[in-house]
Amino acid sequence: MLSGFELDLPDTLVGVLDLIADGRGTPAVPLAGGTSLIVDMRARRTMPNAVVWLGKIPELRGIQVTQDHVRLGPCTTVSDILNSDELAGSGVSLVRAAEAFGGQMVRNAATVAGNIACNSPASDLVPPLMALDAEVILESRSGSRTVALDRYFTGYKEDVRRTDELITGISWKRQEESSVDLFHKLARRKGDAITVVGVAVNMAVSDGTCMRARIALGAVAPTVLRAKRAESMLEGETLTPGLIEAAARQATEEASPIDDVRASATYRRHGIQVLTARLLTQAWGRLT
């Protein structure tokens, strides 16, 4: 059973920002798909006094692809990502993550901003977005600010968003033609499963040299993280099997996995190394 709460249904963004700034004793919680929030409310892990429904504001949902940037509205669903022809060429790794996301009914409701805001280290959408150098737009009554996604999370279930702020967009620069982005989710079954290890890779190559390397890891630390020391080993180099294996081992060192009901820390470390090496090899092979 849900505890009692006040439900607001504003039809403008200004109305939403006013309501979440009010709080009525405790911060009002934005609700979009609810695939995480409603579960937490039923389990009484969170008990807000007020919930603000975002579904009556159509401009918060949608995918915009320009010559230079891609922008997702916060209420864009996982199914929206799967049905977008534009994202098939401007965020392939994100589409792959969407394909591995829950079941069809969950994909129809779950939103991009919700997947970020729930702060799960096992998030499916965050690793590819982080590897794409995505940014999060946060807006409040006092203004807006943009935060790089790899700086958004501060700890387990913690982030930089203030309680009076709403995620109003997620954006990244369109990738050049000489680049590849890849994602793989390791789980205990193919569908509707929580991630055991998630790895996203983004690579750009010019004249046989790796110019950009991004490695984002999910479900292996208190937050999704970038393996930045592993990335620095690759940038400016001509990649060899030995260098790729060394970078994969370094990525493993940057993680801090735990034992839980889905896998042991040892298994997760092995998964990081194997998947990182595999995706880096695939990306390099496609670009050279």
C-alpha positions, 0 to 999 in steps of 0.5 A: 500500500502507498502512504498518503500524498498530494498529487499535483498535475501542472500543465506548464513547466513553470507550474512544475518548478513552482511546485517542487520549490514549494515542498510542503514540508518535504521536497515534492517529487517529480513523477514521469514513468514511475517505474522506480519511484512507485516501487520505492513508494510502495516499499516505503523507501521514499514517502513524499508528501507531494508528487508532481506528475509531468505527463501533461507537459508535451514539450518535456518529451521528444528527441531533437537531432540537429547538425551538431547536437542530440537532445532528449526531453526528460520524459522521453521513454525508452520505447521512444529511443527504440522507435527513433530512426535518428538515434540509430545514427546518433547514439547507437550505444543508447539504442542497444541499451534501450533494447536490453532495458526491462520488458516492453511495458516498462520500456513504454513508461520508463523515461531517460531522466527517471533512469538518471534521477533514480541514481542506480549504479546498475542503470542501463541508459547512463553508461552509454550516455556517459560515454557519449559525453552527455550533459544534464540540464537542470532547471529551477525557478532561479535559473538553469545550469548544465552538468556533465553526466560524469560529474552528476553522481556524487555517491550511492543514490546521491547526485548534484541535483537540488530538490528544487531542480528538475532535469529538463534535458539530456544532450550530447554532441553528434559523433563524427563519422570516424567514431564508434559507440558500443554497449553491452549488458551482462545479466543473468538472463537476456530480458527484464534483468538487472545489470551485472556488468554494463560497459559502454565504449566510445572511440574516435580515430584519425590517421590510425591514431585513437583520438578519443576513448571513453569507457563507462562502467555500470553496476561495478561501483556505487555509481556509474563511472568513467574509467578515465585512467584506462581512457588516457592509456589509449588516447594518442596511441595506435592500439594493439591487442596488448595495449587494449588488454592493459587498458581493460585491466586498468578499467577493472582496477578503477571499479569497486564491485561488490558481492550480491545476489546477482554476482560476486565481485570477482565475477564482475571484475572478470566481466569488466576486463572481458567486455571492455577488451571486446568492445575496444577491439570491436571499435578499433576494428571498425575504424581502422 
